[in-house]
Amino acid sequence: MTTSPFTAPSTPAASDPRDDQPQYVLPLVVRLEKAEPPARTDALETSARAVLTLLADARVTEVEGEWAERVAAWEDARIRKVVRRARGGEWRKANELPGITVTGRQAEVRVYPPIPLDGWPKELAKLQVSGTDLDDPQEPGPVEDGVPVLWLNPELEMSAGKTMAQTGHAAQLAWWRLDDAQRKEWAEAGFPLAVRTASKEAWAELTDGHLPVVRDAGFTEIAPGSCTVVADHPALH
């Protein structure tokens, strides 16, 4: 199997040395109240911005940062993200753990520093993963010029939770490709981005190798190696 140099590190590979490293996961929790669930696209965009916000945080970027060592260990292995949902008291308890809450139009997503695969805090371990399904009450509008777009594969069906993890992967790939000045500019602007589903015709062009592509490891929902999201940042052209 040929792997693009811009492929997400979740791509399965034979005898991958990353599998010999301690495995970590980046937890994300989306607030999902029964009465007022967020729109799907809002949640997807907020999840991606949450990942970027953590990566740009001084607790990660500074050499002696509180979370720097854990993030480095997580990046040395397979880049796993798991999205869980919370409401009411669960959400309040989830907010008591060290992390960062990012708010979209209505969506609220809290991201935490990486944890060992088997080291989930009890407040997060009991939260549900499956069944996180959201809808868009109306079609998302056009994307403003110059705004980075995370393009979803038009031929894949994924739950909202799974897709939130994938947009987080894509945002991270874009972040890795940017230089320090470009990262600073994006961060200072508040990480503007949009998530949209590509047309079938556009998808073929987006995945021709010039942009970062997330290829899923296939642990849940979809087949290993599936291309899920393309990160299209203006600075990458």
C-alpha positions in Angstrom: 0.0 0.0 0.0 1.4 3.4 -1.0 1.0 6.1 1.6 0.7 9.8 0.9 3.3 11.9 2.8 0.3 14.0 4.0 -1.7 11.0 5.3 -2.9 11.2 8.9 -0.8 9.0 11.2 -3.8 6.8 11.9 -3.2 4.9 8.7 -2.6 1.2 9.3 0.7 -0.1 8.2 2.5 -3.4 8.6 5.2 -3.4 11.3 4.6 0.2 12.1 7.1 1.4 14.7 4.5 3.6 16.2 2.7 0.5 17.5 5.6 -0.2 19.7 5.2 3.2 21.5 2.8 3.7 24.5 -0.6 4.4 23.0 -2.5 7.6 23.9 -5.9 9.0 23.0 -7.1 12.6 22.8 -10.5 12.9 24.5 -13.1 15.3 23.3 -16.5 15.7 24.9 -19.4 17.4 23.1 -22.3 18.9 25.1 -25.5 17.3 23.9 -28.5 18.5 25.8 -31.8 16.8 24.7 -33.7 20.0 24.3 -31.2 21.9 22.3 -28.6 19.8 20.5 -26.1 21.6 18.3 -26.3 21.5 14.5 -24.1 18.8 13.0 -21.8 21.2 11.0 -21.4 23.5 14.0 -20.3 20.5 16.1 -17.8 19.3 13.5 -16.3 22.7 13.1 -16.1 23.3 16.9 -14.4 19.9 17.4 -11.7 20.8 14.8 -11.1 24.2 16.4 -10.9 22.5 19.8 -8.0 20.3 18.6 -6.2 23.4 17.1 -6.8 25.4 20.3 -5.1 22.6 22.4 -2.2 22.3 19.9 -1.6 26.1 20.1 -1.9 26.3 23.9 1.2 27.3 25.8 0.9 24.3 28.0 1.7 22.3 24.8 4.0 24.6 22.9 6.3 25.6 25.7 9.2 23.1 26.3 8.3 22.9 30.0 4.6 23.1 29.3 2.3 21.1 31.6 0.9 19.1 28.7 3.9 19.1 26.3 5.3 15.7 27.3 1.9 14.0 26.9 1.2 15.6 23.6 4.6 14.6 22.3 4.0 11.0 23.4 0.6 10.9 21.8 2.1 12.3 18.5 4.8 9.7 18.6 2.2 6.9 18.4 -1.0 6.6 16.4 -3.0 9.8 16.6 -6.2 8.6 18.2 -9.2 10.9 19.1 -12.4 9.7 20.8 -15.5 11.9 21.1 -17.9 11.3 23.9 -21.1 13.1 24.7 -22.4 14.6 28.0 -25.4 16.6 29.3 -26.5 18.2 32.5 -24.5 17.0 35.5 -22.2 14.9 33.3 -21.1 18.0 31.4 -20.5 19.9 34.6 -18.3 17.2 36.0 -16.5 16.9 32.7 -15.7 20.6 32.9 -14.0 20.1 36.3 -11.2 18.1 34.7 -8.2 20.0 33.2 -9.0 20.9 29.6 -10.2 23.6 27.2 -13.8 24.3 26.3 -14.3 25.7 22.8 -17.7 27.2 21.8 -19.1 27.4 18.3 -22.4 29.0 17.2 -24.2 26.7 19.7 -21.9 23.7 20.0 -19.6 23.3 23.0 -16.7 20.9 22.9 -14.2 20.3 25.6 -10.8 18.9 24.7 -8.4 17.3 27.2 -4.7 16.6 27.1 -3.9 13.0 25.9 -4.4 10.1 28.2 -3.3 6.4 28.0 -5.7 4.2 26.1 -6.7 2.5 29.3 -6.4 5.5 31.6 -9.7 7.3 31.1 -10.8 9.3 34.2 -14.0 8.0 35.7 -15.8 11.2 34.8 -15.2 10.6 31.1 -15.1 6.8 31.0 -18.8 6.5 31.8 -19.8 8.9 29.0 -21.3 7.4 25.9 -19.4 7.2 22.6 -21.9 5.6 20.2 -25.1 7.2 19.0 -23.8 10.7 18.7 -26.0 11.7 15.8 -26.7 15.3 14.9 -28.5 17.0 12.0 -28.3 20.4 10.2 -31.7 22.1 10.4 -30.7 23.9 7.2 -27.9 23.6 4.7 -24.7 25.3 5.7 -24.1 28.5 3.8 -21.3 29.4 1.4 -17.8 29.6 2.8 -16.1 33.0 2.8 -13.0 33.5 0.7 -9.8 32.6 2.4 -11.4 30.4 5.1 -9.8 27.0 5.5 -12.2 24.2 4.5 -12.2 20.6 5.8 -13.8 18.6 3.0 -15.7 15.4 3.9 -15.8 12.4 1.7 -19.2 12.4 -0.1 -19.3 8.6 -0.3 -18.8 7.8 3.4 -21.5 7.8 6.1 -20.2 8.3 9.6 -21.9 9.2 12.9 -21.4 12.8 14.1 -19.0 11.6 16.8 -16.8 9.7 14.4 -16.9 12.7 12.0 -15.9 15.1 14.8 -12.8 13.0 15.4 -12.0 13.0 11.7 -12.3 16.8 11.3 -10.0 17.1 14.3 -7.5 14.9 12.5 -7.7 17.0 9.4 -7.3 20.3 11.3 -4.2 18.8 13.0 -2.7 17.8 9.6 -3.1 21.3 8.3 -1.5 22.7 11.5 1.5 20.4 11.0 2.0 21.7 7.5 2.0 25.4 8.4 5.1 27.3 9.4 5.2 29.3 12.7 4.1 32.5 11.2 1.1 30.9 9.5 0.1 29.1 12.7 0.3 32.3 14.7 -1.9 34.1 12.1 -4.5 31.3 12.2 -4.5 31.2 16.0 -4.8 35.0 16.4 -7.8 35.0 14.1 -9.5 32.4 16.3 -9.0 29.4 14.0 -11.7 30.2 11.4 -12.6 27.1 9.4 -15.5 25.5 7.7 -16.6 21.9 7.3 -18.4 20.9 4.1 -19.1 17.8 2.1 -17.2 17.7 -1.2 -18.9 16.9 -4.5 -17.8 13.6 -6.1 -16.1 15.5 -8.8 -14.2 17.8 -6.5 -13.2 14.9 -4.2 -11.1 13.3 -6.9 -9.2 16.6 -7.3 -8.9 17.2 -3.6 -7.3 13.7 -3.0 -4.7 14.0 -5.8 -1.9 14.3 -3.3 -1.4 18.1 -3.0 -3.4 18.4 0.3 -3.3 16.6 3.6 -5.7 13.6 3.6 -7.0 11.7 6.6 -7.0 7.9 6.1 -8.8 6.2 8.9 -7.3 3.3 10.8 -10.6 1.4 10.7 -11.0 0.8 14.4 -14.7 1.9 14.2 -17.5 2.4 11.6 -15.5 2.4 8.4 -12.9 0.2 6.5 -9.2 0.7 7.3 -7.5 3.1 5.0 -10.7 5.0 4.1 -10.1 8.6 3.1 -12.4 10.7 5.3 -11.4 14.3 5.2 -9.1 16.6 3.2 -7.6 19.7 4.9 -7.8 22.6 2.4 -6.0 25.6 3.9 -5.2 28.5 1.6 -1.5 28.5 2.8 -1.1 25.0 1.5 -1.6 26.0 -2.1 
